[in-house]
Amino acid sequence: MPTPVTLPAPAPSPLMLCDRLIGLAQDADRAGYAATADRLVGLVDQIFAERDCQTVPRARPNRPRPRDVG
């Protein structure tokens, strides 16, 4: 009998993860857990900071130069 192959679930996108963390931070703040909310928001900041470091700047498309008027 063949063994079923299970693949690991794909990692969520950073945007989805941040959205969930912000929602949890809001819930924690409403429940009176301000320190926990601050930690969750700090995690969101770290995710965006890491993403900014990994982002490769895009090349700008060639723009036409203005012609000399004269």
Protein Blocks (a to p, Z undefined) as FASTA:
>chain_A
ZZddddddddddfklmmmmmmmmmmmmmmnopamlmmmmmmmmmmmmmmmmmmpccdddd
ddddddddZZ
